[in-house]
Structure formats: structure tokens, C-alpha cells
Amino acid sequence: MEARSGTAASKKWSPSSGASRVVQQIHAMLHPRNIVLVGATDKPGNYAERIWTNLIKYKFEGGLYPLNSKRESIWGVPCYKDFAGLPDKPDHVLVMVPARFAIQVIRDAAASGARSATIVTSGFSELQDIESQRLAIELQQAIRETGLAVTGPNCLGNLSAGENLFTNIDDRVVTMEAGPVAIAGQSGAIVMAIRQALEDRGVGVGYMVTTGNEAGLETTDLMNYFAVDPSIRVIVVYLEGVRNTKAFRDACKAARVAGKPVIAIKLGASEGGRAAAMAHTGALAGSIESFDAISAREGVIRAHGLDELIETTECFVHATTPKGSRLSAVTLSGGKRGLLIDAFTGAGLNFASLSPAASDKLANMLGPGSIVGNPLDAGFAAVVDPSVYIQSIKIMIDDPDTDIVIIDAELPKAPHELRERSLRLVDELAANANKPVIYISTMSIGFTEFTKGLRTSLPHIAVMQGLDRAVGAIKALIDYAGLAKDVPEITSRSSASARAALERILKNAKGAALDEVASKKLLKAYGIPVSKEEIAQTSSEAVKIAKKIGFPVVAKVVSADILHKSDVGGVVLNLNTASEVKKAFDQISARVSKLKGKPKIDGVLIAQQVKADLELVLGTALDAEMGPVVLFGTGGVEIELMKDVALAGAPLDAVEAKKLIGRTKAGVKLRGYRGKPALHEASVVKALVGLSNLMLDAGNRIASIDVNPFLVNRRTGVAVDGLIVLNNAAAKSSGGHQ
């Protein structure tokens, strides 16, 4: 046997000359002229041998060259000492040498003309020792300097079905069907499991890329490539961390413009998950709530587990885009009918009323023992006469008053002539329908080899396992269909005076947070209304201020060292007389003087007590992974109890602010509930946009802003308390800013 030389089969599609450099690089990586295996060895069970075996088994058509300076031959073919000895210029290089040698291999490969590489080797940023971290930095530098397109290190290779390319260690059977799904992610094991599960369900995977530590190419880069490759319709990603939020959002937008859903599994829903991400690939994972806030706005569908991801992908691959959310369903069981109603209405979806014509046809055909309605229980008549069953489904498909047809049935596990004929008839109906037709097995029963073969012969229907997961997938399908393809860019629109105030206040900031007075000055500069207030140094001064503002008033300690004033007795409400103000001043001073650590006190704030119909919380936070997010919800002392809050990624405009408000119970109250008048939503919208602008202008210098409560009534809304916590590392450098 000889080392394989030659050129890979001609590509049906390649990026245009105007495509981005990274898209062209990824195309070269997934459609290489040849593959060089650096570190080829025939030690039993090693990765190099398993990858070579797969390349031979699936008949990759390009050149295949093993490289090992200590071998003359291997696997029955010549083995090359170095890149200079190859019969062709290297194109894609698989690096399987120890970490300390991998960096030089990358430099040598680039110098020899290679366009891409996959580093299978581990021992870089996923390890926390000094040497591994040093190697990770040197590898990144080599990748930047050479310009090579690199996946890994610490990854398990790739699949490009159209090229019969499988540089992966997996020994399970691959169909090599250049299907409509592309998968990318940092965990090789999880990405491989997703591919296998999809192929078992008859869903072809065109590309699978394991990105590992992402020292070079990141998952977002692959998303951009999949967005432009016309063979791909659905993009599946596994994310341990998002290193560049803007790049991630841009990739999501590119997929959305192309009409390709992004279905994601995201690690980091728990502290343990975030720690696991760091340990596995060195990825920094922020809160899952922040990820959801930003990714949902860009149209990403986050699956809550692998089973849900598989069902959602199946749904998007085989279901046509619905024109609306009006559901219809066909079953042969009254009990199943009830389960369908409960499951879908629990998710906020509803079964539409059938058109009069459809109802009349069904009633005349089915007779006693059926429930003519939606869902339809076709009953005894459909059980004993398969033609009646098929006709019932056809009537539901033809009904112009519904957008999606659900059929409660499972695929047979063994040959069954009658059921197979019915399935093929429904598949023909679905091929000519203007709406998706979806089979649902209420329980997950699994596919036998027979079922898998049958499923591939039914390309026009979605086949889903498990009612709960099917409901989530169908809801995602409906939500995605309603998204606008183009998302307008939102930018900060703060005034020059606001930005000047920000720089001035941050320059003078000391400690971990701004005190309440400085916080409110900054909030006011950004258009967020605050209560009337002044600082008093003595009890008599406090009385004068209270009389000037007008009773009732509130007294609050002012100290950058005290972040939560109520917890230390530093707030007194409902002060209606001069004597009450004097007493409150003295009480606050006495309580604070007894605190450990002797916090620095700047005085007592006497503030207008605003009459409110609703207490809200508004805020922002700088997520470690996803960047700035804005928060809205029920505030006051019940904030922890109610947990009625929602997040949105910054920046926000008025439209996005209103959407954020609408996702909470507080928003329902704000807009009028059970006959109560609507409150002043405009002031809340203005405050949310102002907070978004402030956080964007501050960059990484502010860690969080907490406005609790923000009081609102029918005429106005006012921030009566504010806390701005600085990002400590950035706060030190902000002193010299300007």
C-alpha cells in the first residue's frame, strides 16, 4: 500500500472572493486537498491510528501523509520525516505530538504552505499549572503570527461529510450523508454524541467541528461559516464559554439573516458547571441568565439538555416554517387528547377552533365514539377503517384556520404493513401541505434499526419523542418563525454632559462603590429621575432640609462603606414632623457609630418620600462572560421573595425596554391590572435606557448598578435609592482617566 496522494473532489460551493478571511480559512480546513498526520504512531489504541483508520474507511479522496521523523513506514505506507519531504505541499495538518512540540509544528506547517491545522494534543490552558499556561500563550502567539486556521488544542477532530473527511477518533458508524445540520463545540465527546443521536434519528450531519480550547478558531467563527454555506439549514453549538460577546452576537445575527436557527447547549447553569468549563477548556462561564438575556434577543434557541436539543433539531430540520401559532392535533385516545391540551396550554400555546367546514366534514364522517374538536379524537371509526384515519388527517391539514398539524402516534419498531402505508400516505400529504406536520410519541420509546430505516423514508414529517420535549421544540419553532431576520443595531445615545459627569465622578471615586449621593448624581445625569434630597451634617440642619423639601421625608446614612443601609438600621421612613426628623438623625448616627470597622460617614441624607403605587427594581450588571445586562422587576423589600425579574442584554432602546418590562408580573401591574389604572411606564422606559447608556459608556469600570426601589405612580417614576458598585481593578485605573 502507498501513501495516498491526490486532490480532493471538486467542491459544489466555495465562498465568494468577498467572503471574510475566516470563512475562507474554515472552508479550506473542511475541504482540504490533503491531510498530514504529524505524530503518526501505530501504538495500539492511539488517536493517530484511529483517525487514520477512519480516513481510510470513509475513503477521503485527497492525499494522506503520515509524518514521524523516526519512522520509514507505518500502516503499510511510507512515513515522512518532515514537511519538506512530502510529495505535495501540506494543506491540513493534524497535530498529535506532545504539547511542548506542537507550537513548532504549527510554525513549520505554516512555513511549508499549510492552510489549516487541528491540534488534538492536550496540555494547554485546560490545565492550571504555570508550564501549561505558558505553552497556551505561546501557541496563541504562533497562531496569530502564522495566520493559520487552527482548531484545538485539546479537541477530537472534525467531520466534513461531503468530502468523506472524518479526522475523529469515533469508531461508531458515520453515514457520511452531507445533511443540513452543522455542529460545533468545545467538548469533543458531547459533539460526537450529538452527531450520533441525530444520525440515529435520520438527521444528516454535514459538518462536525470540535474546537477544544479555541486557541485559534472559536465556535463563533464556525457559526459564521455555517451561516453562509448553502448546504446547512440548522446550526447546533455546544458552548462552555463565550470569549467575545460581540463576535458571538454578530455570528448569531449572520445566522438569523440567513434564516438558519442556532440551537445551543450552554454550560454554566450552576456554579459547578461554570467550574467544570474552566477545568475542561479554560473557558470562563458567566451566569446562564445573562447568556439567555443576550442570546434570546439574537434568536438563539437554548436547549436545557441533550434530549431537548435532539428533539428541537429534528423539529427544525423536518418541519416547514409555520405561518402562525394555531395548533391542531389528531389522536385516537380521549386520554391522549387531554395530555396534549394540558402540555401545550401549559406552554402558552393553544389549539385553534376548527373551521366550520372542517368540523362538518369530520362530524359527518366519524359519528359516535369520537370527539370532533381540536384536538380531534378520531375514535372508533378511524381505528377500524384506516382510510377514515387518513381522511381525518387530510381534513386537519387542509383546514385554513390552523398552522401546525400534530399527530399523536409513534413509528413501529418492526415491519407493520398497515402502519407503514399510513405513514407514507401522511408523508405525501405533508409534502404538499403549506404547514408543518409533526408526529409525536408522548413517551420516548427509542428507535430500533427498523425504525431508523423507516424514518429516513419519511422526509416531509417531523418525528418527535417525548411530549414535554416536543412541546418545547414546537414552541421554539413558532417563536423563531415570528422573528424579524434583520436586527437593527442599538448604540448608546447619551449626552456629552452625561459622559462628562461619568468621567468626573469615576475619577474622584474611592473604595468599592459610590455613595448614594454620588450614585444619584450619576443616575440623574443619565436622565433617571431621582427624589429631592440633601445631606445633613447635624440634626438641626436635617430639620431645615426636611422643611424645605416638604414632609413626609426619609432619613438615610451616607457612606460608601455601607452598601446595604437598611441592614444596619441606617434608614428611617415616614418622618412627618421636625421632631421625628431630629430623632431619626440621632438614632442613625448612634447605630452607625457602633458598627465594626468604623465606616466613614459623610452625613445623613434627607430625601423626599414619594408616594408610590408600585415598587420596582432597576439595575445593570457586568457579566464576566456576556458583558452588560439590564434588569427589571418587582422591587422593594420583597425582591428576594418574589423573584419577579427579567434580564436583557445592553444596549437597550425604548422598544427593547418595553419588551423587558412585558416579561414580568411587575410589567402587568405597571400597565394596569384588574381595572386599576396604568402607571407611568414612560419614566421606567427612560430609566432603563439611561442605565443601559451609563453601563455602556462606563465600559468595564462599573460592576453593577442597583436602583431599588424605583417608585412609580400614575404621574411619574423616581429612583429613591441607588448603589453603583465599581469594578475594583478598573476603578483604580479610572482615577487617571480623561
C-alpha positions in Angstrom: 0.0 0.0 0.0 1.2 3.5 -0.8 0.6 6.9 0.9 -2.4 8.4 -0.8 -1.7 11.4 -2.9 -4.2 13.4 -5.0 -6.7 16.2 -4.9 -10.0 16.1 -3.0 -13.1 16.1 -5.1 -14.2 19.4 -6.6 -16.5 21.4 -4.3 -20.0 22.3 -5.3 -19.8 25.5 -3.4 -17.0 27.7 -2.2 -17.1 31.2 -0.6 -17.1 34.2 -2.8 -13.9 36.3 -3.2 -15.6 38.9 -1.0 -16.1 36.5 1.9 -14.3 37.1 5.2 -10.9 35.7 5.7 -12.0 33.4 8.5 -14.8 32.0 6.3 -12.3 31.2 3.5 -9.9 29.6 6.1 -12.6 27.4 7.5 -13.7 26.3 4.0 -10.1 25.3 3.4 -10.0 23.4 6.6 -13.2 21.5 5.9 -12.4 20.9 2.2 -8.6 20.2 2.2 -6.5 19.0 -0.7 -4.6 16.7 1.6 -4.1 15.8 5.3 -0.8 15.3 7.1 -0.9 13.3 10.4 2.0 14.7 12.5 2.9 12.2 15.3 1.9 9.1 13.4 2.4 6.0 15.5 1.0 2.5 15.4 0.9 2.0 19.2 -2.3 0.1 19.9 -5.4 2.3 20.5 -3.6 5.6 20.0 -5.5 8.6 18.4 -3.4 8.8 15.3 -4.1 5.2 14.3 -7.8 5.6 14.9 -8.0 8.8 12.9 -6.0 7.2 10.0 -8.4 4.2 10.1 -11.4 6.5 9.7 -9.9 8.4 6.9 -9.2 5.2 5.0 -12.6 3.6 5.9 -14.6 6.5 4.7 -12.4 7.0 1.6 -11.2 10.6 1.9 -10.3 11.5 -1.7 -7.3 13.8 -1.0 -3.8 13.0 -0.2 -3.0 11.3 3.2 0.5 11.6 4.6 1.7 10.2 7.9 4.7 12.1 9.4 7.1 10.8 12.0 10.8 11.6 11.9 11.7 8.2 13.5 9.7 6.0 11.0 10.3 5.0 7.4 6.9 3.4 7.0 3.7 3.0 9.0 0.3 1.4 8.4 1.7 -0.2 5.3 2.6 3.2 3.6 5.6 5.4 3.5 6.1 7.7 6.6 7.7 11.1 6.0 10.4 12.7 8.2 9.2 16.3 7.8 7.1 18.6 5.7 9.9 19.2 3.1 9.8 15.5 2.2 6.1 15.4 1.3 5.2 14.8 -2.3 2.7 17.7 -2.1 2.6 21.0 -0.2 0.8 20.3 3.1 -2.7 21.6 3.3 -4.5 20.4 6.6 -2.2 19.3 9.4 -3.3 17.0 12.3 -1.1 17.7 15.3 -0.7 14.7 17.7 2.7 15.3 19.2 3.2 16.3 22.9 2.3 19.8 23.8 5.9 21.1 24.1 6.5 20.2 20.4 3.1 21.3 19.0 3.9 25.0 18.7 6.9 24.4 16.5 4.8 22.1 14.3 2.3 24.9 13.7 5.1 27.3 12.7 6.7 24.7 10.4 3.4 23.7 8.8 2.6 27.4 8.0 6.1 27.9 6.6 5.6 24.9 4.4 2.3 26.2 2.9 -0.3 24.6 5.1 -3.7 26.4 5.3 -5.1 24.8 8.4 -4.5 22.6 11.4 -6.3 20.6 14.1 -4.4 20.2 17.3 -5.6 17.1 19.0 -2.9 17.3 21.7 -3.9 18.4 25.2 -1.8 20.0 27.9 -2.5 23.7 27.4 -5.0 26.2 29.1 -7.3 23.4 30.4 -4.5 22.8 33.0 -3.8 25.4 35.6 0.0 24.8 36.1 2.4 27.5 35.1 4.1 25.5 32.3 0.7 24.6 30.6 -0.4 28.2 30.8 2.9 29.4 29.3 2.5 26.9 26.4 -1.1 28.1 25.8 0.2 31.7 25.5 3.0 30.7 23.1 0.6 28.6 21.0 -1.8 31.6 20.6 1.1 33.8 19.6 2.2 31.2 17.0 -1.3 31.0 15.6 -1.6 34.8 15.3 1.8 35.2 13.7 1.4 32.4 11.2 -2.2 33.2 10.3 -3.0 29.5 10.2 -6.6 28.4 10.7 -6.4 26.2 13.8 -9.0 24.2 15.8 -8.0 23.0 19.2 -5.8 22.2 21.1 -7.4 19.5 23.3 -10.0 18.6 20.7 -11.1 15.4 18.8 -11.1 16.3 15.1 -13.7 17.1 12.5 -16.3 15.8 10.1 -16.9 17.1 6.6 -19.4 14.6 5.1 -19.2 16.0 1.5 -15.5 15.3 1.5 -15.7 11.9 3.3 -13.4 13.6 5.8 -13.5 12.2 9.4 -10.5 13.2 11.4 -12.0 11.9 14.6 -11.4 9.0 16.9 -15.0 7.9 17.0 -15.3 4.3 15.8 -19.1 4.3 15.6 -20.6 4.2 12.1 -20.9 7.6 10.3 -23.4 7.8 7.5 -21.4 10.4 5.6 -24.6 12.0 4.5 -24.0 15.7 3.7 -27.1 16.6 5.7 -28.5 20.0 6.6 -27.1 20.2 10.2 -23.7 21.6 11.3 -22.4 21.0 14.8 -19.6 22.8 16.6 -18.5 22.9 20.2 -15.7 22.8 22.7 -16.4 19.3 24.0 -15.4 16.6 21.6 -17.3 13.9 23.5 -20.6 15.9 23.6 -20.4 17.0 19.9 -19.7 13.4 18.9 -22.7 12.2 21.0 -25.0 14.8 19.3 -23.9 13.7 15.9 -24.6 10.1 16.7 -28.0 10.8 18.2 -29.0 12.9 15.2 -27.9 10.3 12.7 -29.8 7.6 14.6 -32.9 9.8 14.1 -32.3 10.1 10.4 -30.9 13.6 10.6 -27.8 14.0 8.4 -24.9 16.0 9.8 -22.9 17.8 7.1 -20.2 19.2 9.4 -19.0 18.5 12.9 -16.1 20.5 14.3 -14.7 20.0 17.8 -13.0 23.3 18.9 -11.4 22.3 22.2 -9.6 25.2 24.0 -10.2 27.5 21.0 -6.6 28.9 20.9 -7.3 29.8 17.2 -10.8 29.4 15.7 -13.7 29.7 18.0 -17.2 28.3 17.8 -18.5 31.7 16.7 -16.1 31.6 13.7 -17.7 28.2 12.7 -21.2 29.7 13.1 -20.3 32.4 10.6 -19.1 29.8 8.1 -22.2 27.7 8.6 -24.4 30.8 8.1 -23.1 31.2 4.6 -22.7 27.6 3.5 -25.9 26.9 1.5 -25.9 23.2 2.4 -26.6 24.0 6.0 -30.0 24.8 7.4 -29.7 24.3 11.1 -26.7 25.2 13.3 -26.1 23.3 16.6 -23.5 24.5 19.1 -22.1 23.4 22.5 -20.7 26.3 24.4 -18.6 26.2 27.6 -17.8 29.9 27.4 -18.2 32.9 25.1 -14.9 34.6 24.9 -16.0 37.5 22.7 -19.6 38.6 23.2 -19.7 40.9 20.2 -18.4 38.2 17.9 -21.0 35.8 19.3 -23.8 38.3 18.7 -22.6 39.0 15.2 -22.4 35.3 14.4 -26.0 34.9 15.7 -27.2 37.8 13.6 -25.5 36.3 10.5 -27.3 33.0 11.0 -30.6 34.8 11.6 -30.3 36.9 8.4 -29.6 33.6 6.6 -32.7 32.1 8.2 -30.7 29.4 10.0 -31.7 28.7 13.6 -28.9 28.4 16.1 -29.7 25.7 18.7 -27.4 25.8 21.7 -26.4 23.8 24.8 -24.6 26.2 27.2 -22.6 25.0 30.2 -22.8 27.2 33.3 -26.3 26.8 34.7 -24.7 26.1 38.1 -21.5 27.2 39.9 -20.3 23.6 39.5 -20.9 23.8 35.7 -19.0 27.0 35.5 -16.1 25.5 37.3 -16.2 22.5 35.1 -16.0 24.7 32.0 -12.8 26.3 33.4 -11.3 22.9 34.2 -12.2 21.4 30.8 -11.2 24.1 28.3 -10.1 27.1 30.4 -13.4 28.8 29.4 -14.8 31.5 31.7 -18.6 31.0 32.0 -20.9 33.7 33.3 -24.4 33.3 34.6 -26.8 31.4 32.4 -29.4 34.1 33.0 -27.1 36.7 31.3 -26.5 34.3 28.4 -30.2 33.8 27.9 -30.8 37.6 28.1 -28.4 38.3 25.3 -28.7 35.1 23.1 -32.5 35.1 23.1 -32.5 38.6 21.7 -30.4 37.3 18.8 -32.7 34.4 18.2 -30.7 31.6 19.8 -32.7 28.6 21.0 -31.1 27.3 24.2 -31.9 23.6 24.9 -31.9 22.6 28.5 -30.4 19.2 27.9 -29.2 16.9 25.1 -32.5 15.2 24.6 -34.2 18.5 24.2 -31.5 19.6 21.7 -32.0 16.5 19.6 -35.8 16.9 19.5 -35.5 20.6 18.7 -33.1 20.0 15.9 -35.3 17.2 14.5 -38.2 19.6 14.5 -36.3 22.4 12.7 -34.9 20.0 10.1 -38.1 18.3 9.1 -40.9 20.8 9.9 -41.6 23.6 7.5 -41.9 27.1 8.8 -45.3 27.7 10.3 -47.3 30.8 9.3 -48.7 31.2 12.8 -49.2 29.6 16.2 -52.7 28.0 15.6 -52.2 24.3 16.6 -54.3 21.3 15.6 -53.9 17.7 16.6 -55.2 14.2 15.7 -55.3 11.4 18.2 -57.2 8.1 18.8 -57.5 8.5 22.5 -59.5 10.7 24.8 -56.8 10.5 27.4 -54.1 11.4 25.0 -56.3 14.3 23.9 -56.3 15.6 27.4 -52.5 15.2 27.7 -52.0 17.2 24.6 -54.2 20.0 25.8 -52.5 20.2 29.2 -49.0 20.1 27.8 -49.4 22.8 25.1 -51.6 25.2 27.0 -49.1 24.9 29.9 -46.5 26.3 27.5 -48.7 29.2 26.5 -49.8 27.6 23.2 -53.4 26.9 22.2 -55.4 24.7 19.9 -57.4 26.7 17.4 -61.1 26.4 16.7 -61.5 24.4 13.5 -63.2 26.0 10.5 -66.9 25.2 10.2 -66.3 23.3 7.0 -63.7 21.1 8.7 -65.9 20.4 11.7 -68.8 19.5 9.5 -66.8 17.1 7.4 -65.3 15.4 10.5 -68.7 15.1 12.2 -70.4 13.5 9.2 -67.5 11.1 8.7 -66.7 10.0 12.2 -70.0 9.6 14.0 -70.4 8.3 17.6 -67.3 7.4 19.7 -65.2 10.4 18.5 -64.7 13.9 19.8 -65.0 16.4 17.0 -63.0 19.3 18.1 -59.3 20.4 18.4 -57.5 18.2 19.3 -59.5 15.7 17.3 -60.2 12.3 18.9 -61.0 10.4 15.7 -62.2 7.4 17.8 -63.6 4.1 16.8 -64.3 4.9 13.2 -60.7 5.8 12.5 -59.4 2.7 14.4 -61.4 0.2 12.4 -61.0 1.9 9.0 -57.5 3.3 8.1 -58.9 5.3 5.2 -61.1 7.2 7.7 -58.0 7.9 9.8 -56.0 9.3 6.8 -59.0 11.3 5.7 -59.3 12.8 9.2 -55.6 13.9 9.0 -56.2 15.3 5.5 -59.1 17.4 6.7 -57.0 18.8 9.5 -54.1 19.6 7.1 -56.4 21.3 4.6 -58.1 23.4 7.3 -57.1 27.1 6.6 -57.8 28.0 10.3 -54.8 26.0 11.6 -51.0 26.5 11.1 -49.5 23.3 12.5 -50.8 19.7 12.5 -49.7 17.3 15.3 -50.4 13.6 15.0 -50.3 11.5 18.2 -48.6 8.3 17.0 -45.3 6.5 17.2 -43.3 4.8 14.5 -43.4 1.0 14.5 -40.4 -0.9 15.9 -40.9 -3.8 13.5 -42.4 -4.2 10.0 -46.1 -3.4 10.0 -47.6 -3.1 6.6 -50.8 -1.1 7.6 -49.0 1.4 9.7 -46.2 1.8 7.2 -48.7 2.5 4.5 -50.5 5.1 6.6 -47.2 6.9 7.4 -46.2 7.1 3.8 -49.7 8.5 2.9 -49.3 11.2 5.5 -45.8 11.9 4.3 -47.2 12.5 0.8 -49.9 14.8 2.3 -47.2 16.7 4.2 -45.1 17.2 1.1 -47.9 19.2 -0.5 -49.1 20.9 2.7 -48.4 24.6 3.4 -47.9 23.8 7.1 -45.7 21.5 9.2 -46.9 18.0 10.0 -45.4 16.7 13.2 -45.7 13.2 14.7 -45.3 13.0 18.5 -44.8 9.9 20.6 -46.0 11.0 24.1 -43.3 8.9 25.6 -39.7 8.5 24.4 -39.6 4.9 23.1 -36.4 4.8 21.2 -35.7 3.7 17.6 -34.9 0.2 16.5 -32.8 -0.4 13.4 -36.0 -1.0 11.5 -37.5 2.3 12.9 -34.3 4.2 11.8 -34.6 2.9 8.3 -38.4 3.7 8.1 -37.8 7.2 9.4 -35.4 8.1 6.7 -38.1 7.2 4.1 -40.4 9.9 5.6 -38.6 13.2 4.8 -41.6 15.5 5.0 -42.8 14.9 8.5 -41.1 15.6 11.8 -41.0 12.7 14.2 -40.6 13.6 17.9 -40.0 11.6 21.0 -41.5 12.7 24.4 -44.4 15.1 24.8 -42.6 17.6 27.0 -39.6 18.0 24.7 -41.8 18.1 21.7 -43.8 21.0 23.2 -40.6 22.9 23.8 -39.4 22.3 20.3 -42.7 23.3 18.6 -42.8 26.5 20.8 -39.2 27.3 19.6 -40.3 26.7 16.0 -43.2 29.1 16.4 -41.1 31.8 18.2 -38.3 31.6 15.6 -40.8 31.9 12.7 -42.0 35.2 14.3 -38.6 36.8 14.5 -37.5 39.5 12.1 -34.5 38.4 10.1 -32.7 41.7 10.5 -32.0 43.1 14.0 -31.3 46.8 14.0 -28.1 47.8 15.8 -28.7 49.7 19.0 -26.0 52.1 20.3 -25.6 54.3 23.4 -27.2 57.8 22.8 -26.1 59.6 26.0 -25.4 63.3 26.0 -21.9 64.8 26.2 -22.8 66.3 29.6 -23.7 62.8 30.9 -20.4 61.3 29.8 -18.5 64.2 31.3 -20.3 63.6 34.6 -19.4 60.0 34.4 -15.7 60.7 33.9 -15.7 63.3 36.7 -17.4 61.1 39.3 -15.4 58.0 38.5 -12.1 60.0 38.6 -12.9 61.0 42.2 -14.2 57.6 43.2 -12.6 55.8 46.1 -13.4 52.4 47.6 -15.6 49.6 46.2 -18.7 51.7 45.5 -20.0 55.2 45.0 -22.0 56.5 48.0 -25.7 57.2 47.5 -25.3 60.9 46.7 -22.6 60.3 44.0 -24.6 57.4 42.6 -27.8 59.5 42.3 -25.9 62.4 40.7 -24.7 60.0 38.0 -28.2 58.5 37.6 -29.7 62.0 37.2 -27.0 62.9 34.6 -28.2 59.9 32.5 -31.9 61.1 32.6 -33.0 58.9 35.5 -35.3 61.0 37.8 -34.3 61.0 41.5 -36.0 62.2 44.6 -35.4 65.7 46.1 -32.7 65.4 48.7 -29.8 67.0 50.6 -27.1 65.8 53.0 -27.3 67.0 56.6 -24.3 67.0 59.0 -26.4 67.9 62.1 -29.8 67.2 63.4 -30.8 70.9 63.1 -29.6 71.0 59.5 -31.7 67.9 58.8 -34.8 69.6 60.1 -34.2 72.7 57.9 -33.8 70.4 54.8 -36.9 68.5 55.6 -39.0 71.7 55.9 -37.6 72.9 52.5 -38.4 69.6 50.8 -41.7 69.1 52.5 -43.0 66.3 54.6 -43.0 63.3 54.7 -39.3 62.6 54.3 -36.8 59.7 54.6 -33.5 59.8 56.5 -30.6 57.6 55.3 -27.0 57.3 56.3 -24.5 58.3 53.6 -21.4 56.1 53.4 -19.5 54.4 50.6 -18.5 51.8 53.2 -22.1 50.8 53.8 -23.7 49.2 50.8 -27.0 48.0 52.4 -28.2 50.7 54.7 -31.4 49.1 55.8 -29.5 46.1 57.2 -27.6 48.3 59.8 -30.6 50.5 60.8 -29.4 53.3 58.5 -32.8 54.1 57.1 -35.9 55.6 58.8 -39.1 56.2 56.8 -42.3 58.2 57.2 -40.9 61.2 59.0 -43.8 63.7 59.2 -42.5 66.3 61.8 -39.4 68.2 62.7 -39.1 66.3 66.0 -39.3 62.9 64.1 -36.5 64.1 61.7 -34.3 65.1 64.6 -34.9 61.8 66.4 -34.1 59.8 63.3 -30.9 61.7 62.7 -29.7 60.9 66.2 -30.7 57.3 66.0 -29.0 56.7 62.7 -25.8 58.4 64.0 -25.8 56.3 67.1 -26.4 53.0 65.4 -23.7 53.5 62.8 -21.1 54.6 65.3 -21.3 51.2 66.9 -20.6 49.3 63.7 -17.5 47.2 63.5 -14.8 48.6 61.2 -15.9 52.2 61.9 -17.2 53.1 58.4 -16.6 56.6 57.2 -19.8 58.7 57.5 -20.5 61.6 55.1 -23.7 62.6 56.7 -27.4 61.7 56.7 -29.4 62.2 53.6 -32.9 63.8 54.0 -35.0 62.8 51.0 -38.5 63.3 49.7 -40.7 60.4 50.4 -42.5 59.7 47.2 -46.0 58.2 47.3 -45.9 55.1 45.1 -48.4 52.7 43.6 -45.7 50.2 42.7 -42.1 49.5 43.9 -39.8 48.3 41.2 -36.1 47.3 40.9 -34.0 48.5 38.0 -30.4 47.6 37.6 -27.4 46.6 35.5 -24.5 44.2 35.9 -21.3 43.5 34.1 -21.4 39.7 33.5 -18.0 38.1 33.5 -18.7 36.4 30.2 -21.5 38.1 28.3 -20.9 41.8 29.3 -23.5 44.3 30.4 -27.1 43.2 31.1 -30.1 45.3 32.3 -32.5 44.1 35.0 -36.2 45.0 35.7 -38.8 43.6 38.1 -40.7 43.8 41.3 -38.6 45.7 43.9 -38.7 46.9 47.5 -38.2 44.5 50.4 -40.0 41.7 48.6 -37.4 41.4 45.8 -35.9 38.2 47.1 -39.2 36.7 48.0 -41.0 37.5 44.7 -38.0 36.7 42.3 -40.0 38.6 39.6 -37.2 39.9 37.5 -36.1 39.7 33.9 -32.8 40.5 32.1 -32.0 41.9 28.7 -28.6 42.4 27.1 -27.4 46.0 26.8 -27.7 48.2 24.8 -31.4 48.8 25.1 -33.6 51.2 23.3 -37.2 52.1 24.2 -38.6 49.2 22.2 -36.4 46.6 23.9 -37.0 48.2 27.3 -40.8 47.7 26.8 -40.2 44.1 25.8 -38.2 43.6 29.0 -40.9 45.2 31.1 -43.5 42.9 29.5 -41.7 39.8 30.6 -42.6 40.3 34.3 -45.6 40.4 36.6 -44.5 43.9 37.6 -45.0 44.9 33.9 -48.5 43.6 34.1 -49.2 45.8 37.1 -47.5 48.7 35.5 -49.8 48.6 32.5 -53.0 48.3 34.6 -54.3 45.1 36.1 -57.9 44.1 37.1 -59.3 47.6 36.5 -56.5 49.5 38.1 -55.2 52.5 36.1 -51.9 52.2 34.2 -48.9 53.7 35.8 -46.2 56.0 34.3 -44.4 53.4 32.1 -42.6 56.1 30.2 -40.4 57.1 33.2 -39.5 53.4 33.7 -38.5 53.0 30.0 -36.5 56.2 30.2 -34.7 55.0 33.3 -33.9 51.5 31.7 -32.5 53.1 28.6 -30.5 55.6 30.8 -29.0 52.7 32.8 -28.1 50.9 29.6 -26.3 54.0 28.2 -24.5 54.5 31.5 -23.2 51.0 31.6 -22.0 51.1 28.0 -20.2 54.4 28.5 -18.5 53.1 31.6 -17.0 50.1 29.8 -15.6 47.7 32.4 -15.3 50.3 35.2 -18.7 49.7 36.8 -19.6 46.2 38.1 -23.2 46.8 38.9 -25.9 49.4 39.4 -28.8 48.8 41.8 -31.9 51.1 41.8 -34.2 49.7 44.5 -36.7 50.9 44.9 -37.7 52.8 41.8 -41.1 54.1 42.8 -43.8 54.8 40.2 -47.3 56.2 40.3 -49.7 57.5 37.6 -47.8 60.7 37.1 -44.1 59.9 37.4 -41.4 57.5 38.4 -38.5 58.2 40.8 -35.3 56.5 41.9 -35.3 56.8 45.7 -32.2 54.7 46.3 -29.2 53.9 44.2 -26.0 51.9 44.6 -23.2 51.9 42.0 -20.6 49.2 42.7 -17.3 49.7 40.9 -15.3 47.1 39.1 -12.3 47.3 41.5 -9.5 46.7 39.1 -10.9 49.2 36.6 -11.7 51.7 39.3 -8.0 52.0 40.2 -7.2 53.0 36.6 -10.2 55.3 36.2 -8.5 57.8 38.5 -6.3 58.9 35.7 -9.0 58.7 33.0 -9.6 61.8 30.8 
